[in-house]
Amino acid sequence: MLKLSDLSPTPGSRHRRKRVGRGYSSGHGGHESGRGTKGQGSRSGVHVRPGFEGGQTPFWMRFPKRGFKNPCRVEYAIVNVGQLEAHFEPGEVVTLEGLMARGIVKDPKDGLKVLGEGELTKALTVKAKKFSRAAREKILAAGGRAEEV
């Protein structure tokens, strides 16, 4: 049976602290103390930031940058009218919050856009930021309302 008093670290997982700068017989290279000979890394108080290559043009600067990331891009959470058909009852109001509560939309992004894939037979009031033309036509044809928020 295992007892708390019998627990010990896995052999080899614990190491003694390396005591450097303690002479030639310490096993750490005498006066260099495991730092090598001369140079920036051998000095005390050295701090070289990650990616620094000694003044040589760094790796990340040596290559051309490609493309453009538009900081003003608007991305919508999308849902198709077929999904509304499957998850809502006739006469219900469809909002982004309602879709998130039912797990249909995970990330709200910059608002809701309704697309026209699938069929819609229920009269729903859909509140969204954007509608595709097909989605708007299907919602209106089913007797519902498409309201832009």
BAZALO-489007 format. One line per field, with one value per residue (C-alpha): x, y, z; residue in one letter; chain. Coordinates in pm, 1 decimal. Each point is the difference from the previous one (the first is absolute). Layout:
// BAZALO-489007
x: (X_...)
y: (Y_...)
z: (Z_...)
rest: (A_...)
kette: (A_...)
END
This chain:
// BAZALO-489007
x: (0.0_124.0_69.3_69.7_324.4_115.3_-41.6_318.3_83.5_70.3_372.3_183.1_-275.8_163.5_340.9_233.3_53.4_304.1_249.2_210.1_303.6_155.0_333.4_151.3_-86.5_-373.4_-43.0_-135.0_295.6_199.0_0.7_-256.9_-260.5_-187.0_-52.4_247.5_290.5_-57.1_-290.2_-334.5_-136.4_304.7_-57.9_-204.6_-341.1_-41.1_-350.4_-47.4_-360.9_-151.6_74.4_305.9_276.6_289.3_-84.5_-42.9_-332.6_-239.0_-170.4_-344.4_126.9_185.7_-314.2_-251.9_-336.2_-301.6_-361.7_-206.5_-214.4_-274.5_-47.6_-344.0_-134.8_-354.1_-67.3_-347.7_-129.1_-199.9_-309.6_-209.1_-379.5_-0.4_146.0_-272.9_-259.7_144.5_44.5_-287.3_-379.2_-237.7_-45.0_325.1_243.2_348.8_287.5_374.6_-39.9_-265.0_222.2_292.2_-220.2_-100.0_362.4_-55.6_244.4_313.3_177.1_-206.3_283.8_-131.6_-366.6_-228.4_-41.6_-275.5_67.6_-253.1_103.7_-281.7_-378.6_-215.5_-370.1_-52.0_-88.2_287.3_105.4_374.9_211.7_349.7_259.3_-3.0_-207.2_88.2_-258.5_-104.6_-38.9_-214.4_-224.1_-45.5_-84.0_-254.9_-147.8_-58.2_-197.5_274.1_185.2_367.2_104.6_344.4_139.4)
y: (0.0_349.7_236.2_371.2_-63.3_-232.6_261.8_122.9_181.5_-201.5_-84.0_252.5_263.9_203.4_162.1_180.8_369.4_59.7_199.9_181.7_221.8_-225.1_-83.3_-260.5_-305.1_85.9_-168.7_315.1_127.2_201.1_374.0_-13.5_-177.1_-159.2_330.3_-62.7_228.9_376.7_153.9_147.7_-310.3_-32.6_338.9_55.4_166.8_-104.1_3.6_-83.2_23.7_-296.0_14.5_226.1_-111.4_215.2_295.5_-210.0_69.9_-230.9_-294.3_162.5_313.0_-184.1_-112.0_202.4_52.4_-104.8_103.2_247.8_-41.2_258.5_128.4_136.4_-330.9_-80.4_-369.9_-134.2_-305.1_-176.7_-216.2_-148.1_10.2_-381.7_9.6_243.2_-243.2_-282.6_184.9_250.0_-24.7_211.4_355.1_6.0_291.9_-100.0_206.2_-51.4_-54.8_-267.6_-178.9_4.8_-132.8_-295.8_-64.9_66.9_293.9_-27.8_334.5_319.3_175.2_335.0_-94.9_-250.1_-58.0_-227.6_-194.4_-171.7_-366.8_-241.8_39.5_200.9_-71.2_163.8_367.1_135.6_350.8_5.2_281.9_18.1_248.2_-132.9_-224.5_-149.0_69.4_-368.0_-17.1_314.8_-133.3_-339.2_157.1_234.6_-278.3_-211.0_290.1_118.5_326.8_81.6_287.1_158.5_87.9)
z: (0.0_-87.9_292.8_-4.0_183.4_-281.8_-277.1_-162.4_-324.6_-312.7_-11.5_-216.8_16.1_278.7_-47.3_234.1_-72.2_-222.5_210.1_-256.3_45.0_264.9_-156.8_-226.4_210.0_-2.2_-338.6_-162.0_-197.5_251.6_-63.2_-284.0_217.0_-289.7_-185.8_-279.5_-86.2_-35.0_-190.9_100.2_170.4_225.7_165.3_312.0_-31.3_-363.2_-146.0_-366.5_-116.0_-189.1_-370.6_38.8_-235.6_116.7_-222.3_-315.5_-169.5_187.4_-164.6_13.9_-177.7_-277.6_-181.3_-198.9_162.6_-205.7_-6.8_193.6_311.1_2.9_356.7_-93.3_-139.2_112.5_50.7_63.5_182.2_-271.5_13.0_-282.2_-21.3_3.1_352.0_109.5_-135.4_209.0_330.7_30.9_30.2_-215.7_129.1_201.0_-10.3_-116.2_144.3_32.0_376.1_-60.0_-251.0_244.7_281.5_-218.9_-101.2_-371.4_1.1_217.2_-61.2_-51.2_-191.1_-137.7_-28.4_-171.6_-372.6_-130.0_-320.3_-224.9_-6.2_81.6_6.9_240.3_52.4_342.8_47.6_210.1_98.7_-64.8_145.1_-149.5_-122.4_-358.1_-225.8_-334.5_-270.0_-12.2_379.2_10.7_-279.8_172.6_335.7_-157.2_-218.5_314.3_151.8_236.4_49.3_-63.5_224.6_-29.1_342.7)
rest: (M_L_K_L_S_D_L_S_P_T_P_G_S_R_H_R_R_K_R_V_G_R_G_Y_S_S_G_H_G_G_H_E_S_G_R_G_T_K_G_Q_G_S_R_S_G_V_H_V_R_P_G_F_E_G_G_Q_T_P_F_W_M_R_F_P_K_R_G_F_K_N_P_C_R_V_E_Y_A_I_V_N_V_G_Q_L_E_A_H_F_E_P_G_E_V_V_T_L_E_G_L_M_A_R_G_I_V_K_D_P_K_D_G_L_K_V_L_G_E_G_E_L_T_K_A_L_T_V_K_A_K_K_F_S_R_A_A_R_E_K_I_L_A_A_G_G_R_A_E_E_V)
kette: (A_A_A_A_A_A_A_A_A_A_A_A_A_A_A_A_A_A_A_A_A_A_A_A_A_A_A_A_A_A_A_A_A_A_A_A_A_A_A_A_A_A_A_A_A_A_A_A_A_A_A_A_A_A_A_A_A_A_A_A_A_A_A_A_A_A_A_A_A_A_A_A_A_A_A_A_A_A_A_A_A_A_A_A_A_A_A_A_A_A_A_A_A_A_A_A_A_A_A_A_A_A_A_A_A_A_A_A_A_A_A_A_A_A_A_A_A_A_A_A_A_A_A_A_A_A_A_A_A_A_A_A_A_A_A_A_A_A_A_A_A_A_A_A_A_A_A_A_A)
END
